[in-house]
Amino acid sequence: MKRVLAGGLLALSLLLVAAAKLDVTPAPYRLLSIPGAEDQVSPDEAVSPGRIVARARLAEADAVQLVAPMTIAWSGEKRRWDRYQMLDAAHVPGRPDLPDLVYCEWRQDGSTGKVLGGQMLFGLVGALRSTSTRTRFCLFDGDHDGMLDHAVLIGARRASNRASFPIPPVAVKAFPGQPIADSEMRLRYAGDAGTPGTLAFDVEVTLHGLAQPVPDARHVVPIASLPAKVRIGAARITIVAYRPETRSANLWVEHGLAPGYIGRDGVLTNGS
């Protein structure tokens, strides 16, 4: 019985540690427009398989700088940030309730007293918990008005303290990320997808001139009824006509791939 109890406590402690270690990952790349890239495809021309129909440059994500001092407190953690405090763009994996892009401070270490107090309070579980209380606040723009108005505490141990919460709107100055040399995303028309009544488009990414793996790179579109619309990331394309004998199609690129974001794992977002 004691062995079972100890095993249960150990499993619980490992879950607590895993939850506390949840952190941010590097921000997704920004997608920048390439002048004239979408104008290269006309709805009046037949597009053959292999043709690139949309392109965008890859750039690093933005950083932001506070334009006034601010104080933020949550779950026993408190920060006082001076004017000119920089917050780096980041992504929080496993949190679909948060935007793809948040702005975060550097990770902070909690006090030793707070850690020891937690260990004494929780007994064996507390003794098995990580001795680190590393956390970081991340801010984001919840209503898309250019002000940071929500925050989340990454690394909070209690589930109730991991939810985002509103803060007084904070004005920031954006520092756009720089384009990355020889790096872009392309959308290529692939023709029929191997199944009757479908067409395909392939996503390709190069970084510093080298091809990158893209999960679920092929996007299959049913064309039983034309015109048919497809959205891939921020790109919006209408398939106007299709000729099975040549596998060519007439396409209207309503919107290109930018502005938008692509994760460092190759996963696209819908853009802004």
C-alpha positions in Angstrom: 0.0 0.0 0.0 2.8 2.4 0.9 4.5 1.6 -2.4 1.4 2.3 -4.3 0.9 5.6 -2.5 4.5 6.6 -3.1 4.2 5.8 -6.7 1.0 7.9 -7.0 2.6 10.8 -5.3 5.7 10.5 -7.6 3.5 10.5 -10.7 1.6 13.5 -9.4 4.8 15.4 -8.7 6.1 14.7 -12.2 2.9 16.1 -13.6 3.3 19.2 -11.5 6.9 19.6 -12.7 5.9 19.1 -16.3 3.2 21.7 -16.0 5.5 24.2 -14.4 8.1 23.7 -17.2 5.8 24.8 -20.0 7.5 27.6 -21.7 7.5 29.6 -24.9 9.2 28.8 -28.2 10.7 31.1 -30.7 8.2 33.3 -32.5 7.0 32.2 -35.9 8.6 33.8 -39.0 6.7 36.7 -40.5 5.7 36.6 -44.1 6.4 39.7 -46.1 4.9 40.6 -49.5 7.1 40.5 -52.6 6.1 43.3 -54.9 4.3 42.0 -58.0 4.5 38.4 -56.9 0.7 37.9 -57.0 0.3 39.8 -60.3 2.3 37.2 -62.2 -0.8 35.0 -62.4 -3.8 36.2 -64.5 -7.3 34.6 -64.3 -7.3 34.7 -68.1 -4.3 32.4 -68.5 -4.0 28.6 -68.2 -1.7 27.7 -65.3 0.2 24.5 -65.8 1.3 22.1 -63.0 4.5 23.2 -61.3 3.7 26.9 -61.6 4.4 29.1 -58.5 1.2 31.1 -57.9 2.2 33.0 -54.7 5.4 33.9 -52.9 6.4 35.7 -49.7 9.7 36.6 -48.0 10.5 35.2 -44.5 11.5 37.7 -41.8 12.2 37.5 -38.1 9.2 38.3 -35.8 8.8 41.8 -34.3 9.9 42.9 -30.9 8.1 45.7 -29.0 9.2 48.3 -26.5 7.1 49.9 -23.8 6.6 53.6 -24.2 5.7 54.1 -20.5 6.5 52.3 -17.2 4.1 49.6 -16.1 3.5 47.2 -13.2 2.0 43.7 -13.6 1.0 41.3 -10.8 -0.6 37.9 -10.9 -0.4 34.6 -8.9 2.1 36.1 -6.4 4.4 37.3 -9.1 5.0 41.0 -9.7 7.0 43.0 -12.2 7.8 46.6 -12.5 9.0 47.5 -15.9 10.6 50.8 -16.9 10.0 52.7 -20.0 12.0 51.2 -22.9 11.5 47.7 -21.5 11.8 45.3 -24.5 9.5 42.3 -25.0 10.4 39.6 -27.5 7.9 38.0 -29.8 7.3 34.3 -28.9 4.8 31.5 -29.3 3.2 29.4 -26.5 2.8 25.8 -27.6 -0.2 23.8 -26.4 -2.2 27.0 -25.8 -4.8 27.4 -28.5 -6.6 30.0 -26.4 -3.7 32.4 -26.9 -2.7 34.2 -30.1 0.0 32.7 -32.3 2.2 35.6 -31.3 2.8 37.0 -27.8 5.4 39.4 -26.4 7.4 38.1 -23.4 10.0 39.2 -20.9 13.0 37.2 -20.2 12.4 34.2 -17.9 12.5 35.1 -14.2 13.6 33.0 -11.2 11.5 33.0 -8.1 12.9 33.4 -4.6 14.3 30.5 -2.6 12.0 31.2 0.3 9.0 30.8 -2.0 10.3 27.4 -3.2 11.1 26.1 0.2 7.7 27.3 1.5 6.0 25.3 -1.3 8.0 22.2 -0.4 7.1 22.4 3.3 3.5 22.9 2.5 3.2 20.0 0.1 5.3 17.6 2.1 6.6 14.7 -0.1 5.1 16.1 -3.2 6.7 19.5 -2.4 10.1 17.8 -1.9 9.9 16.1 -5.2 8.8 19.3 -7.1 11.4 21.2 -9.1 13.4 23.7 -7.0 12.9 26.3 -9.8 10.0 28.7 -10.0 11.0 30.1 -13.4 8.2 32.1 -14.9 7.7 34.8 -17.4 4.9 37.2 -18.2 3.7 37.4 -21.8 1.5 40.1 -23.2 -0.7 40.3 -26.3 -3.2 42.4 -28.1 -6.6 40.9 -27.5 -8.7 43.3 -29.6 -6.3 44.1 -32.4 -6.1 47.8 -31.7 -2.3 48.0 -31.4 -2.2 48.1 -27.6 -1.2 45.1 -25.4 -4.2 44.5 -23.2 -4.0 40.9 -21.9 -1.3 38.9 -20.2 -0.5 35.4 -19.2 1.9 34.0 -16.7 3.9 31.2 -18.2 5.2 28.7 -15.7 2.4 29.2 -13.1 1.9 26.0 -11.1 -1.9 26.3 -10.5 -4.1 25.6 -13.5 -6.3 28.5 -12.4 -3.4 30.9 -12.7 -2.4 29.9 -16.2 -5.4 31.6 -17.8 -4.8 34.9 -19.6 -6.2 38.0 -17.8 -6.9 41.6 -18.9 -4.5 44.4 -18.1 -4.8 48.2 -18.6 -3.9 48.8 -22.3 -0.2 49.3 -22.8 1.2 51.4 -25.7 4.3 50.0 -27.4 6.7 50.8 -30.2 7.2 48.0 -32.7 10.6 47.0 -34.0 10.0 45.1 -37.2 12.0 41.9 -37.6 14.5 42.0 -40.5 14.0 39.9 -43.6 16.1 36.7 -43.8 18.4 36.4 -46.7 17.5 33.8 -49.3 14.4 32.7 -47.4 10.9 32.5 -48.7 7.7 30.6 -48.9 6.1 29.5 -52.2 2.8 28.1 -53.1 3.0 25.8 -56.2 0.0 24.6 -58.3 0.4 20.8 -58.6 -2.5 19.9 -60.9 -4.8 17.0 -60.1 -4.3 15.4 -56.7 -4.6 11.8 -57.9 -8.3 11.6 -56.9 -11.0 12.5 -59.5 -12.5 15.9 -58.8 -9.6 17.3 -56.8 -6.7 19.6 -57.4 -3.6 20.2 -55.2 -1.3 23.0 -54.1 2.1 22.4 -52.5 3.7 24.7 -49.8 7.5 25.1 -50.1 9.8 26.9 -47.7 13.5 27.8 -48.1 15.6 29.1 -45.3 19.0 30.6 -46.2 18.6 29.0 -49.6 18.0 25.5 -48.2 14.7 23.6 -48.6 12.9 23.1 -45.3 10.5 20.2 -44.3 6.9 21.4 -44.2 4.3 19.2 -42.5 1.1 18.7 -44.5 2.7 20.6 -47.4 0.1 19.4 -49.9 -3.4 21.0 -49.8 -6.1 19.1 -51.7 -9.1 21.1 -53.1 -12.4 19.5 -54.3 -13.5 21.0 -57.6 -16.8 19.1 -58.2 -18.4 22.6 -58.5 -16.5 25.6 -60.0 -15.6 28.2 -59.2 -14.0 26.7 -56.0 -12.2 28.7 -53.3 -9.2 27.6 -51.3 -7.5 29.3 -48.4 -3.9 28.3 -47.5 -2.5 30.4 -44.7 -3.3 34.0 -45.6 -3.5 33.1 -49.4 -7.0 33.1 -50.9 -7.3 31.6 -54.4 -10.3 30.9 -56.6 -10.2 28.1 -59.1 -12.1 29.5 -62.0 -11.8 26.6 -64.5 -10.0 23.3 -65.0 -8.9 21.4 -68.1 -8.3 17.7 -67.3 -6.7 17.0 -70.7 -3.8 19.4 -69.9 -4.2 19.5 -66.1 -4.1 23.3 -66.4 -6.4 25.7 -64.5 -7.4 29.3 -64.5 -6.7 30.8 -61.0 -7.5 34.1 -59.4 -5.1 34.9 -56.6 -7.3 37.2 -54.5 -4.8 37.5 -51.7 -1.2 36.4 -51.3 0.7 34.6 -48.5 1.5 37.9 -46.8 1.0 39.3 -44.3 1.0 36.2 -42.3 3.2 33.9 -40.1 4.7 30.4 -40.5 5.9 28.6 -37.4 9.5 27.4 -37.2 7.9 23.9 -37.5 6.4 24.9 -40.8 2.8 25.2 -39.6 1.0 28.1 -41.3 -1.4 30.6 -39.7 -4.1 32.7 -41.4 -2.2 36.0 -41.1 -3.6 39.2 -39.9 
